[in-house]
Amino acid sequence: MVAAGTAGAYPYDGYDHTGIRRLDYVAKVHDGDVPGRKLQPGQYLPLDHVLPRWSGTDGKALPLADAGMQAALDKLLAGSGYATYSVALLDLSDETHPRYASSRADERVNVGSVGKVLVALALMQTLADVYPDDIAARERVLKTTLVAADRYSQYDHHTVTFWDPASRKRASRTIRVGDTATLWEYLDWMLSASSNSAAGMVQKELIALKHFGAAYPPPRAEYDAYFSSSSPKQLGELYRQTMDDAARRNGFDPEQFRQGSLFTQGGKQKVNGTSSYATSEQLLRYLYRLEAGTLIDAFSSREIKRLLYMTQRRIRYASHPVLNDSAVYFKSGSFYQCKVAGTCGKYKGDKTNRLASVAIIESPDLLPNGRPRLQYLVAVTSNVLGVNSAVAHQSMALRIHRLVEAQHPLPQPPAQPTAFPSVPVDDPDDAGAGKSDAP
């Protein structure tokens, strides 16, 4: 069993705002101050451009299916092995006419690391409950709370970026017991590198924040005493209550969208869990409220969107060159199994071959009011056995992008290339048998 997540997130100029040290490295590479691989043009939006952009509705209810969009999606899915995909698509390019289409969007499946977006929601919701009218206090907790990796972080194969702005030394490795970083950095590692180790620690901090409230973070002795004296059942009940409450209060059904357990074996041993799942419709609803700024509140929506903004090498759905110039906000998760261990290729499971992707796409060309000419949200899940699901999702990205473009034709559309160069579709850190991001 192998699984994986996504690539790096948060705008490249966000170091001073967040204290996320990785961003200082990204910015210095961008400016030519240190050597490194530069990103695609669509990955360099500054902080003040990464905001919820939808104002046509509050995002709390999906529109009825648009006949033209639905027909186009049905035609797309009818061939090329996509017939069993679950897809939900919302085109927000026209503020007066959002277009929705879907197929098999109510299918409930384990979406692996995509469930980390629900962990981010629960943490931000709990933080908002503690400081409902004090954004500065929320930022202070995120930026100054130090989290030291412990048993809850073990084990995961995903590497994360460690960067020292003073020495300008960079390392890429897995999180080890004792690694200390801020809560904001752990959130970034959870969503950018899709680190299960980081997710396990964020989930532990979520429990602590819920328990201690305004006293969070407590003195270390009190923190350790609480976790050592609480049983796995007690911690599990508080975790599930906190997660499900955040889902319900933001319009989601925990019977259709739940992250029921911690992402690490060490965490599972300390906190009782339950099953995890989502539907493409529920995932799209999450993106819609995020884009409308009503996921918890404007601050939380903005910060989660920034955490999903890709600022490292793009993979899977997000990796198609047709998206190079576009801003992409992305999360992915996979889970595959071979009938006989080691006999099927990476992302080519012949027993299970699940891959889930969620994305917000914003084109680089802007309308007179400053909004992107193309802006759309998509959630895709698949389980096609024996095919390379990472490549299939990459191809799906091209097809959906062309579908949305066709809804908004240019007066004189530019010539389109007949072929794109081959590009990586996945992060090499995601390789390795026996790993899974599906709790």
N, C-alpha and C positions, 0 to 999 in steps of 0.2 A: 504494500500500500504506500503510495506516494502522494504528496499534496503540496500545494504552494499558494502563494498570495500574489502580491503586486510589487511595484517598484516605488521609488521614493516620492514623498509628498511634501506639501507646504511650500509657499512661494519662496524663491531663492533669496529674497531680501528680508526675510523674516527673523534673522538672528537677534537683532536688537529688541524686537518686540517679544520674542518668545524665550530667548536663551537657548534654543535648540542649536547645539554646536555644529551639527552636520551642515546646517544652512550657511554657516560662515565659510565652510569649505566649498560648497556649491557656488557661492557668490565670488569667491576668490578665483575659482577656475573660470567662471564667466568673465571676470575682469582681466584674466591673464596673469594674475599675481602668483598662482601656483600651477604646476602642470596637472593636467587631467583631461578627461573626455568631456567636451562641451555637449550640451543637450540640443534637442530639436527646437526650432523657433517658437513653437507653441508652449514651451515649458518655461519661458522666461517672463511671464506676467508678474508685475510687482504686486505687493500687498494690496494697494488701493484699487486694483483691478479685479481682485478675486473676492467677489461678493455675491450674495444671492441676487439674481437679476430679474426674476419673474414678478410682475406686479399686477397681472391681469386678474388673478383670483388669489384666495388664501391657500391654495394647494391642498385643501383638506378633502376634496372629492374629485376623483378622476372624471373627465368629461365622457359623454357617450362616444362610442366608436365612430370615427369619421369614415364615411363610406369609401371615399377615394383612397385614404391611407390603408384601410382594412383590405381593400381589394389588392393593393400593391403588396402588402405584407403577405397575404395569402399566396399570391403568385410567386413571391420570393421563396417562401417556405415549401412550395410544392415540389421543388427540385433540389438537386445537389445535396441530398441526404439530410435536409433540415426539417423534414416533416414531423419528427417527434420532438423538436425543440419546444421549450416553453419560452415565449417572448412577450414582453410588454414594452411598448414604444410610445413615447409622448413627444410630439413636435411642438415646441414653444416658440418657433421662429416668428409667428404672427401673434402679437399680443391680443388681437381681437378674435382669433380663431385657433385655439389649441387643437391639435389633431392627435387622437388616440387610436391605437390599434393593438390587438393582442392575439395570441394563439396559445391555448393550453395554459393560460396564465394562472389558473388556480391549482396547479399541480404542486403539492407540498413535498419538498425534497431537502436533504442535508446540503447546504451550500458552503460548507467548509469555512474558510477564512472570511468569506463575505459577512458572516455573523459578527465579525469584529466591529462593523458599523453600529450594531446594536449595543455593544459594550461602550462605544464612544457616546452613544445617545444616553445610556443610563448614567454614565459618569457626569456628563454635562447637565442632565436633568437633576441629579442629586446636588450638584454644585449650585445650580440655580435655586433649588429649594432652600439651601443653607443661606445663600446670599441673593435673595430675589431682586434687590434694588441696588446692588453694589457690584458693578462689573469689575472695578479695580480690585476688589477682594477676590473675585474669581480668578482674575489674571495672576494675582499674587500667589494664590494656592498652586496654580499650574506651574508658575515660573520658579518658585522658591522651595516647594516641597521636594525633599530629596528621598529617592526610593532606592534601597539597596536590594539587589537581587538575592533571593534566598531559594528555599526548596520549591516554592511556587513557580519558579522560573524554569525548572528543569524537567525535561530536556527538549531542545529544539535544534534542528540543523540549519535554520536560516541565519545568515550572518547579518550584522548591522554595522553601520559606520560609526567608528569612534574617531573624533577629531579634537585635537588640542589647539585652540586658536593661538595660544602663546608660543608653543614650540613648533607649530605647523606640522605636527606629526599625525598621520592618518593610519588607521588600521581597520580592517574588515574581518570580523570574526563573530562567533556565536557569543551570546550573553552568558557570562559565568557567575557563579555565586560570589557575591561581594561587589559586583559592578554597580556603581552608584551614578545616578543621573536624576534629573528633575522629572516630575510627573509629566510635564509637557513633552520631554524627550522620550519617555516611555510610550506615550500616546503616538508620537511620530514613528517610533520603531514598530509599534504594533500595526500601524496602517501603512507605513511606507515600505518597510522591508517585510511586512506581514509576519513579524517574529512572534511565534507562539510563546516564547519565553517572556517577551515584553507584554503580551496579552495576559499571561498568567499573573504578572505583577500588577497590571492595571486592574484586573478583576479583584485581586486582593485589596488594592487601595480603594476600590469602589465599596467593598464591604466595610472597610475602616471608615471611609467618609460617611457612609450611612449610619454607622454606629456612633461615631464621635461627634458628628455634626460640626458646629462652629468651633469645637475644640480640636478639630483635625487641622494639621497633624499633631497628635499628642506627643508627650515625652516618650522616648523609645521604650522605657520600662513599662509604661502603661500600654503601649501598642503591643509589645511582646506578650504581656500578661493576658490581654484580651484574647489573642489568637491561641495561646497555649491552653487557656482555660475553657475555650469554646469547642464543642464537639463538631465533627464533620456534619452532623445532622443540623445543629444550630446554625452553623455558618452557611450551609446549603439553603436552609429556609430563608435566611436573610438575603442571600444572594438572589434567589429566585424571586422573592417578593419585590426586591429593588428593580430587577430586570423587567419583570412583567408589568410592574406599576408604570415604569417609564414608557413601555410600549403602549399600554392602554391610554395613558394620558396624551399621547401623541397620535392617537387614532389608529393604532395597529392592533390586530387580534393575536394575542399570545398563542392561540391554537393554530395560527397560520404563520407566525413569525416569532421565533424564540431562539435565544442562545442559552441553552439549558445547562451547560457545564463549562468548566474551566478548560483552557486550551493545552494544558500540560499534564503529564501523568503525576508530577509532584503536586500540582494543584488539585487534581481529582482525588488524590489520597487524603487531602485535608478538607475538601469541601464537597459534600454530596451534590450530585448533579442529576439531570434528566436529559431527555432527547433534545436535539437542536434541528431546526428546519426553517424554511421560508418558502414563499411562492414568488414568482416573478412579479405578480401584481402588487404584493405587499412591498417588495423591494422598490418598485417604481413609485409607490406612494411615498416611501421614505425620501427618494430623490426629489419628488415634486414638492413636498413640504420644505425640504432643505433649500430648494431653489426659490421658493416663495418667502423664505425667511421666517416660517412658522413652525419649524422643528424646534420645539421648546420656546425659543425667542430669537430675536434678530442676532444677538451676540453668539449664541450657541450655533445657530445655522451657519453664520459666517465662519466660525472657527472650525467646525466639522468640514465645511467645504474646503477650507484651506488645507486641512490635514489630508484630504483626498486628492489634492492637486499634485500631479505627477512631476517630480523634479529629479528623477533618476531615469535610467534606461527603461523604456516602455516595453511591455511584454503582452503576449496573448492578444486579446481583443484590441487593446490600445496600441499595438505595435505596427499596425498597417501604415505604410507610408502616406496613404491618403489623408491621414490625421496629423502628419508631421507639423503642419502650420497651425493646427487647432489646439486650443486648451482642452485638456482631458482630465477629468476628475474620475477616479477609477478605483475599484476593488475587485479582486478575483479570488477564487478559491477552488481547489480541485481535490478529488478523492478517487483513486483508481485501484483496482485489484486485478491480479492475474489468477486464472483458474489453477495454474501451477506456478508457485512463486518463482519470479525471475524469468518467466518465459514470454512475457509481453513487454513491449517497449514503453518508454516514458509517455504518459498521457494516452496510452493505447490499450487500456485495460480491457480484457475479454470477459471479465466477470462483472466488474463495475467500472464505469469510466465517466464519472461526473465532473463537470466543469461549470462554474457559475461566474458570470461577469456582470457588473453594474457600472454604468458610465454616464457622465454628463459631458456632452461635446459642445464646444463653442467655437464657431469659425472665426478666423482672424479678420475677415472683412466686416466692418461695422456699418450700421445704418446711421442716418443723420442724428438720431437720438442717442447714439453711443452703444446701442445693443448689438450683439452679433447678428449677422444676417441669417446664419443658421445656428439654432440652439435646440438641442434635443436630448432626451433622457431615454435610456434603454436598460432593460434587465433581461438577461439571457441565462437559461440553464439547459444543460444537455446531458445525455447519457447514451451516446452512440458507441457501441462496443467495437473495439478493434481499429478505430481510426485515431489519428493524432488530433485530439480535441483542441489543443492549443492552436494548431494551424487552422482548424475548422473555424474557430472563433475569430481568428485574424481575418479570414476570408469573409465571415459574416459581417465584420466591421465595414469592409468595403461596400458590400451589398446594401447594408442599411444606410450608409452615408449617401450612396447614389439614390436610394429611395427617397430620402429626405430632400436631397437636392432637386429631384424631379418635381417635388411639391412647390418649389420656389425657383422656377427657371429664371436665369438671367436673360436680358434682352439679346445679348450676343455671347452665349456661353463660350468660355475658352476651350481650346482643343484639349482633349484629355489624352494622356499617354496610354498606349495600348498595353503596357506592362510595367510592373514595378520591380525594383531590385529586391532580391531576397534579403530579408532581415531576420534577426533572431526574434523568436516569439516568446521566449521564456528566460527566466533568470537562472544562471548556472547554479546558484545556491539552492535551487529547488530540487536538484537531483539527489538520489540516494534512496535505496529500497528501505522499506519499513517505516517511512515517515508519513505523517498524515496531518492535515490541518482540519480534519473533520472530527470534532469531539463526539 
